[in-house]
């Protein structure tokens, strides 16, 4: 594992850009970017369009390692090139941005007020391909809809079980049990989640390092205990449907937490913008998220 990348993730200033919209969320991401679903007729054409959008983002002068320490990619993006280099190599070699890969295959139907991750029968092969392709770590998302103790425990158990396999493959897992921002008992769900996370973190071997990606909490500094845990490299926040303004405000109140925003990062970007307009909009977005991640 690259020692420089570990140091950047553990201690560098900046945030993680989430550029990992998958097949299900790609049409919405393109729509927000100004590309309607009449612009493609096949899945391959859709993925080509989203890769063009992501390429425009990461090749912009506004996007670089001074403010962005990592970027999460979708598998289809990992398999493509940016300016003649494999996407992960481009990020690290040209931008000094540490590459991560989304590895989950989507969500199961709700049960016990949570959505578990679907089975990943090809995970080991994907991890090997990712490691050999320059990927540093992975991300996998579950969703917690309400404060059901059994459901939350099941989500965390699944996350850490798969996280162990990822760690054994030489990659750093980002554990992402998202609490739905519309949960009727969001604060209670977060309390149950924090207890379950700390329980599982305490059970890890000393050399098993993980990252956490969590919904911005109702109580400020709520996850400080997780941040201080010796097995945790970094705790990132997802925007979760909050506007960028709201997400930045909440993030700034949680000391030590950094952003890992997707939709909030690309808010205000449009294919119809000139390069100068696009770069200015992206620069403003990155500047705001970076400032909120510095607290």
C-alpha positions as CSV (number, residue, x, y, z in Angstrom):
1,X,0.0,0.0,0.0
2,X,1.3,3.5,-0.9
3,X,2.6,5.2,2.2
4,X,2.2,8.7,0.6
5,X,-1.4,8.0,-0.1
6,X,-2.0,6.7,3.4
7,X,-0.5,9.9,4.8
8,X,-2.6,12.1,2.5
9,X,-5.8,10.4,3.5
10,X,-5.0,10.4,7.2
11,X,-3.8,14.0,7.6
12,X,-3.9,16.2,4.5
13,X,-6.2,19.1,4.2
14,X,-9.1,18.7,1.8
15,X,-12.0,16.5,1.0
16,X,-13.0,13.5,-1.0
17,X,-14.9,14.0,-4.3
18,X,-17.6,11.4,-4.9
19,X,-17.8,10.8,-8.6
20,X,-19.3,7.3,-8.3
21,X,-22.9,7.7,-9.7
22,X,-23.8,4.1,-10.7
23,X,-26.2,2.8,-13.4
24,X,-29.3,3.7,-11.3
25,X,-28.3,7.2,-10.4
26,X,-26.5,8.2,-13.7
27,X,-29.7,9.5,-15.5
28,X,-30.5,11.9,-12.6
29,X,-26.9,13.1,-12.5
30,X,-26.9,13.7,-16.2
31,X,-30.3,15.5,-16.0
32,X,-29.0,17.8,-13.3
33,X,-26.0,18.5,-15.6
34,X,-28.4,19.4,-18.4
35,X,-28.4,16.2,-20.5
36,X,-31.8,14.6,-20.8
37,X,-32.5,11.0,-21.3
38,X,-33.2,11.6,-25.0
39,X,-29.5,12.1,-25.5
40,X,-28.7,8.4,-25.4
41,X,-30.4,5.2,-26.6
42,X,-28.1,2.6,-25.0
43,X,-26.4,2.1,-21.6
44,X,-23.0,2.4,-23.3
45,X,-24.0,5.8,-24.7
46,X,-25.2,6.9,-21.2
47,X,-21.9,5.8,-19.6
48,X,-19.9,7.6,-22.3
49,X,-21.8,10.8,-21.5
50,X,-21.3,10.6,-17.7
51,X,-17.6,9.8,-18.3
52,X,-17.4,12.9,-20.4
53,X,-18.8,14.9,-17.5
54,X,-16.5,13.4,-15.0
55,X,-13.5,14.0,-17.3
56,X,-14.4,17.6,-17.6
57,X,-14.5,17.8,-13.8
58,X,-11.2,16.1,-13.0
59,X,-9.3,17.7,-15.8
60,X,-10.4,21.2,-14.8
61,X,-7.7,23.4,-13.2
62,X,-10.1,23.8,-10.3
63,X,-9.8,20.1,-9.4
64,X,-6.5,19.1,-7.8
65,X,-4.7,17.7,-4.8
66,X,-4.4,21.1,-3.1
67,X,-8.0,20.9,-2.0
68,X,-9.2,17.4,-2.9
69,X,-7.4,14.4,-1.3
70,X,-9.4,11.6,-2.8
71,X,-12.0,10.7,-5.4
72,X,-14.5,7.8,-5.5
73,X,-15.0,6.2,-8.9
74,X,-17.7,4.0,-10.4
75,X,-16.3,0.7,-11.9
76,X,-17.2,1.9,-15.4
77,X,-15.0,5.0,-14.8
78,X,-12.1,2.9,-13.5
79,X,-12.2,0.9,-16.7
80,X,-11.9,4.0,-18.9
81,X,-9.1,6.5,-19.6
82,X,-8.7,10.2,-18.9
83,X,-6.3,11.9,-21.3
84,X,-4.7,8.6,-22.3
85,X,-4.2,7.3,-18.8
86,X,-6.4,4.8,-16.8
87,X,-8.7,7.0,-14.7
88,X,-7.1,5.9,-11.3
89,X,-3.6,6.6,-12.6
90,X,-4.6,10.0,-14.0
91,X,-6.0,11.0,-10.6
92,X,-2.9,10.1,-8.7
93,X,-0.1,10.9,-11.2
94,X,-1.5,14.1,-12.6
95,X,-3.6,15.5,-9.7
96,X,-2.2,13.8,-6.5
97,X,-5.8,12.7,-5.8
98,X,-6.1,9.3,-4.1
99,X,-8.5,7.0,-6.1
100,X,-11.2,4.9,-4.5
101,X,-13.7,2.5,-6.1
102,X,-17.4,2.0,-5.4
103,X,-17.8,-1.8,-5.0
104,X,-21.4,-2.4,-3.9
105,X,-24.0,-3.6,-6.3
106,X,-26.9,-1.5,-5.0
107,X,-29.4,-2.0,-2.2
108,X,-31.8,-4.8,-1.2
109,X,-35.5,-3.9,-0.6
110,X,-36.2,-2.4,2.8
111,X,-36.4,-4.7,5.8
112,X,-36.3,-3.7,9.5
113,X,-36.2,-0.1,8.4
114,X,-32.8,-0.5,6.6
115,X,-31.6,-1.4,3.1
116,X,-28.8,-3.9,3.1
117,X,-26.3,-4.3,0.3
118,X,-27.1,-6.7,-2.5
119,X,-24.8,-9.8,-2.8
120,X,-21.4,-9.2,-4.4
121,X,-20.5,-12.6,-6.0
122,X,-17.6,-11.1,-8.0
123,X,-16.1,-9.0,-5.2
124,X,-12.8,-10.8,-4.9
125,X,-12.1,-10.5,-8.6
126,X,-13.1,-6.8,-8.6
127,X,-10.8,-6.1,-5.7
128,X,-7.9,-7.8,-7.4
129,X,-8.5,-5.8,-10.6
130,X,-8.9,-2.6,-8.5
131,X,-5.6,-3.1,-6.6
132,X,-3.7,-3.9,-9.8
133,X,-5.2,-0.8,-11.4
134,X,-4.0,1.7,-8.9
135,X,-7.0,1.9,-6.6
136,X,-6.3,2.7,-2.9
137,X,-9.6,2.0,-1.3
138,X,-13.2,1.1,-1.7
139,X,-16.7,2.5,-0.8
140,X,-19.9,0.6,-0.2
141,X,-23.2,2.1,0.8
142,X,-26.1,0.8,3.0
143,X,-29.1,2.9,4.0
144,X,-30.8,3.3,7.4
145,X,-34.4,4.5,7.2
146,X,-35.3,4.6,10.9
147,X,-34.1,3.7,14.4
148,X,-34.6,-0.1,14.3
149,X,-31.8,-1.7,16.5
150,X,-31.8,-5.0,14.7
151,X,-31.7,-3.4,11.3
152,X,-28.9,-1.1,12.2
153,X,-26.9,-3.9,13.8
154,X,-27.3,-6.0,10.6
155,X,-26.2,-3.1,8.4
156,X,-23.0,-2.5,10.4
157,X,-22.2,-6.3,10.7
158,X,-22.5,-6.6,6.9
159,X,-20.4,-3.5,6.3
160,X,-17.6,-4.7,8.6
161,X,-17.7,-8.3,7.3
162,X,-17.2,-7.1,3.7
163,X,-14.7,-4.5,5.0
164,X,-12.5,-7.3,6.4
165,X,-12.4,-9.0,2.9
166,X,-11.5,-5.6,1.3
167,X,-8.7,-5.0,3.9
168,X,-7.4,-8.6,3.4
169,X,-7.1,-7.8,-0.4
170,X,-4.8,-4.9,0.4
171,X,-7.3,-2.0,0.1
172,X,-8.8,0.4,2.6
173,X,-12.6,0.1,2.9
174,X,-14.8,3.1,3.4
175,X,-17.7,2.0,5.6
176,X,-20.8,3.9,4.6
177,X,-24.0,3.2,6.6
178,X,-26.1,6.2,5.4
179,X,-28.8,7.5,7.7
180,X,-31.6,8.8,5.6
181,X,-31.9,12.6,6.3
182,X,-35.7,12.2,6.3
183,X,-35.7,9.5,9.0
184,X,-38.5,10.1,11.5
185,X,-36.0,9.3,14.3
186,X,-32.8,10.5,12.7
187,X,-31.0,11.4,16.0
188,X,-32.0,8.1,17.6
189,X,-30.8,6.1,14.5
190,X,-27.5,8.0,14.7
191,X,-27.1,7.0,18.4
192,X,-27.7,3.4,17.6
193,X,-25.3,3.5,14.6
194,X,-22.5,5.2,16.6
195,X,-22.7,2.5,19.3
196,X,-22.6,-0.3,16.7
197,X,-19.7,1.3,14.9
198,X,-17.6,1.7,18.0
199,X,-18.4,-1.9,19.0
200,X,-17.2,-3.2,15.7
201,X,-14.2,-0.9,15.5
202,X,-13.0,-2.1,18.9
203,X,-13.1,-5.7,17.6
204,X,-10.7,-4.9,14.7
205,X,-7.1,-6.0,14.6
206,X,-4.7,-3.1,15.1
207,X,-3.5,-3.3,11.4
208,X,-7.0,-3.2,10.0
209,X,-7.6,0.4,9.0
210,X,-10.9,1.7,7.8
211,X,-12.6,5.0,6.9
212,X,-16.1,6.0,7.7
213,X,-18.6,7.9,5.5
214,X,-21.6,9.1,7.5
215,X,-24.6,11.3,7.2
216,X,-24.1,14.7,8.8
217,X,-25.5,14.3,12.3
218,X,-28.2,16.1,14.2
219,X,-25.8,16.7,17.1
220,X,-22.6,18.5,16.3
221,X,-19.3,16.6,16.8
222,X,-21.4,13.5,17.4
223,X,-18.9,11.1,15.8
224,X,-15.8,12.5,17.5
225,X,-15.2,9.2,19.2
226,X,-15.1,7.4,15.9
227,X,-12.6,10.0,14.6
228,X,-10.3,9.4,17.5
229,X,-10.4,5.6,17.1
230,X,-7.0,4.1,16.3
231,X,-8.4,2.0,13.5
232,X,-10.0,4.9,11.7
233,X,-8.0,6.8,9.1
234,X,-10.6,9.5,8.4
235,X,-14.3,10.2,8.8
236,X,-16.1,11.8,5.9
237,X,-19.6,13.2,5.5
238,X,-22.0,12.5,2.8
239,X,-24.4,15.3,1.7
240,X,-27.3,12.9,1.6
241,X,-29.8,15.2,-0.2
242,X,-29.0,18.4,1.7
243,X,-28.3,21.4,-0.6
244,X,-24.6,22.3,-0.8
245,X,-25.2,25.4,1.4
246,X,-26.9,23.3,4.1
247,X,-24.4,20.5,3.8
248,X,-21.4,22.9,4.1
249,X,-23.0,24.6,7.2
250,X,-23.6,21.3,9.0
251,X,-20.1,20.1,8.1
252,X,-18.4,23.2,9.4
253,X,-20.0,22.5,12.8
254,X,-18.5,19.0,13.0
255,X,-14.8,19.4,13.8
256,X,-12.5,17.0,12.1
257,X,-15.0,15.6,9.7
258,X,-14.3,16.2,6.0
259,X,-16.7,16.2,3.0
260,X,-17.3,13.4,0.6
261,X,-20.0,15.0,-1.5
262,X,-21.5,13.9,-4.8
263,X,-24.6,15.8,-5.9
264,X,-23.6,18.8,-3.7
265,X,-20.2,18.9,-5.4
266,X,-21.6,19.1,-8.9
267,X,-24.5,21.5,-8.0
268,X,-24.6,24.3,-10.5
269,X,-22.5,22.6,-13.2
270,X,-24.0,22.4,-16.7
271,X,-22.9,21.0,-20.0
272,X,-24.0,24.2,-21.6
273,X,-21.5,26.3,-19.7
274,X,-18.4,27.6,-21.4
275,X,-15.1,26.2,-20.1
276,X,-14.5,29.4,-18.2
277,X,-18.0,29.4,-16.7
278,X,-17.7,25.7,-15.8
279,X,-14.3,26.1,-14.2
280,X,-15.5,29.1,-12.2
281,X,-18.6,27.3,-10.9
282,X,-16.5,24.2,-10.0
283,X,-13.9,26.3,-8.3
284,X,-16.6,28.0,-6.2
285,X,-18.1,24.7,-5.3
286,X,-14.7,23.2,-4.3
287,X,-13.7,26.3,-2.3
288,X,-16.8,26.2,-0.2
289,X,-16.6,22.5,0.5
290,X,-12.9,22.7,1.3
291,X,-13.5,25.6,3.7
292,X,-16.2,23.6,5.5
293,X,-13.9,20.6,5.7
294,X,-11.1,22.6,7.4
295,X,-12.9,23.1,10.7
